[in-house]
Amino acid sequence: MDISDATNLLARTPSAVSALLLDLPEAWLHRDDGPDTWSAYAIAGHILHGDATNWLPRIQLIVAHGTGRTFEPFNRVAMLDWSREPVSSLLDRFRETRSRVLEDLDALGLTPDDLTSTGTHPEFGTVTLSQVLAAWVAHDLTHLAQIGEVLAGRYRDEVGPYRRYMPALDRFAPAE
């Protein structure tokens, strides 16, 4: 785990999400694949909520207390209760929040030795700071792919025989 590689990738996510979602019609932003799936808009909100309440607070808890404290459970669906706002506003909040949390992460002055420090996840038990940071990066990338899949799903039937070479069209964006 290289901290600078991880933060470099995390810094790119707001631009990638914005490139995919800004100026899309509402029908694209808010379509999902049925029950227990998320729209691209909801996925963006989920990533934002994770930044505000999940990743950095867990890293800070490890740095401050280690295994003595258990992480707060993460409400994975909190964004579904938010009032809908224009996607540009949501993405501005995401950009600002991500910038702030990465500044706060940098201010911790983490070293490679810190990556082996542990905390207690409410479901998984003992996890290392390295695992939390890696999961944050993988979470972003997973949800970027999920946004692509739910957007592509709009043309699931229209692509005709080309679907054979587009396995993403056979996947659905589950609420995860």
HUKA-V554603 format. One record per residue. N is the residue number from 1. RES is the residue in three letters. PSI is psi as a letter, one per 40 degrees, with the letter a starting at -180 (999 if undefined). Layout:
BEGIN
n=N res=RES psi=PSI
n=N res=RES psi=PSI
END
This chain:
BEGIN
n=1 res=MET psi=h
n=2 res=ASP psi=h
n=3 res=ILE psi=d
n=4 res=SER psi=d
n=5 res=ASP psi=d
n=6 res=ALA psi=d
n=7 res=THR psi=d
n=8 res=ASN psi=d
n=9 res=LEU psi=d
n=10 res=LEU psi=d
n=11 res=ALA psi=d
n=12 res=ARG psi=d
n=13 res=THR psi=d
n=14 res=PRO psi=d
n=15 res=SER psi=d
n=16 res=ALA psi=d
n=17 res=VAL psi=d
n=18 res=SER psi=d
n=19 res=ALA psi=d
n=20 res=LEU psi=d
n=21 res=LEU psi=d
n=22 res=LEU psi=h
n=23 res=ASP psi=e
n=24 res=LEU psi=i
n=25 res=PRO psi=i
n=26 res=GLU psi=d
n=27 res=ALA psi=d
n=28 res=TRP psi=d
n=29 res=LEU psi=d
n=30 res=HIS psi=e
n=31 res=ARG psi=i
n=32 res=ASP psi=a
n=33 res=ASP psi=f
n=34 res=GLY psi=a
n=35 res=PRO psi=i
n=36 res=ASP psi=f
n=37 res=THR psi=i
n=38 res=TRP psi=i
n=39 res=SER psi=i
n=40 res=ALA psi=d
n=41 res=TYR psi=d
n=42 res=ALA psi=d
n=43 res=ILE psi=d
n=44 res=ALA psi=d
n=45 res=GLY psi=d
n=46 res=HIS psi=d
n=47 res=ILE psi=d
n=48 res=LEU psi=d
n=49 res=HIS psi=d
n=50 res=GLY psi=d
n=51 res=ASP psi=d
n=52 res=ALA psi=d
n=53 res=THR psi=e
n=54 res=ASN psi=c
n=55 res=TRP psi=c
n=56 res=LEU psi=d
n=57 res=PRO psi=d
n=58 res=ARG psi=d
n=59 res=ILE psi=d
n=60 res=GLN psi=d
n=61 res=LEU psi=d
n=62 res=ILE psi=d
n=63 res=VAL psi=d
n=64 res=ALA psi=d
n=65 res=HIS psi=e
n=66 res=GLY psi=a
n=67 res=THR psi=e
n=68 res=GLY psi=e
n=69 res=ARG psi=i
n=70 res=THR psi=h
n=71 res=PHE psi=i
n=72 res=GLU psi=h
n=73 res=PRO psi=i
n=74 res=PHE psi=h
n=75 res=ASN psi=g
n=76 res=ARG psi=e
n=77 res=VAL psi=e
n=78 res=ALA psi=d
n=79 res=MET psi=d
n=80 res=LEU psi=e
n=81 res=ASP psi=e
n=82 res=TRP psi=i
n=83 res=SER psi=h
n=84 res=ARG psi=h
n=85 res=GLU psi=i
n=86 res=PRO psi=i
n=87 res=VAL psi=d
n=88 res=SER psi=d
n=89 res=SER psi=d
n=90 res=LEU psi=d
n=91 res=LEU psi=d
n=92 res=ASP psi=d
n=93 res=ARG psi=d
n=94 res=PHE psi=d
n=95 res=ARG psi=d
n=96 res=GLU psi=d
n=97 res=THR psi=d
n=98 res=ARG psi=d
n=99 res=SER psi=d
n=100 res=ARG psi=d
n=101 res=VAL psi=d
n=102 res=LEU psi=d
n=103 res=GLU psi=d
n=104 res=ASP psi=d
n=105 res=LEU psi=d
n=106 res=ASP psi=d
n=107 res=ALA psi=e
n=108 res=LEU psi=e
n=109 res=GLY psi=f
n=110 res=LEU psi=i
n=111 res=THR psi=i
n=112 res=PRO psi=d
n=113 res=ASP psi=d
n=114 res=ASP psi=d
n=115 res=LEU psi=d
n=116 res=THR psi=e
n=117 res=SER psi=i
n=118 res=THR psi=i
n=119 res=GLY psi=i
n=120 res=THR psi=h
n=121 res=HIS psi=h
n=122 res=PRO psi=d
n=123 res=GLU psi=d
n=124 res=PHE psi=e
n=125 res=GLY psi=a
n=126 res=THR psi=h
n=127 res=VAL psi=i
n=128 res=THR psi=i
n=129 res=LEU psi=d
n=130 res=SER psi=d
n=131 res=GLN psi=d
n=132 res=VAL psi=d
n=133 res=LEU psi=d
n=134 res=ALA psi=d
n=135 res=ALA psi=d
n=136 res=TRP psi=d
n=137 res=VAL psi=d
n=138 res=ALA psi=d
n=139 res=HIS psi=d
n=140 res=ASP psi=d
n=141 res=LEU psi=d
n=142 res=THR psi=d
n=143 res=HIS psi=d
n=144 res=LEU psi=d
n=145 res=ALA psi=d
n=146 res=GLN psi=d
n=147 res=ILE psi=d
n=148 res=GLY psi=d
n=149 res=GLU psi=d
n=150 res=VAL psi=d
n=151 res=LEU psi=d
n=152 res=ALA psi=d
n=153 res=GLY psi=d
n=154 res=ARG psi=d
n=155 res=TYR psi=e
n=156 res=ARG psi=d
n=157 res=ASP psi=d
n=158 res=GLU psi=e
n=159 res=VAL psi=e
n=160 res=GLY psi=b
n=161 res=PRO psi=e
n=162 res=TYR psi=e
n=163 res=ARG psi=d
n=164 res=ARG psi=d
n=165 res=TYR psi=e
n=166 res=MET psi=g
n=167 res=PRO psi=d
n=168 res=ALA psi=d
n=169 res=LEU psi=e
n=170 res=ASP psi=e
n=171 res=ARG psi=i
n=172 res=PHE psi=i
n=173 res=ALA psi=g
n=174 res=PRO psi=i
n=175 res=ALA psi=h
n=176 res=GLU psi=999
END
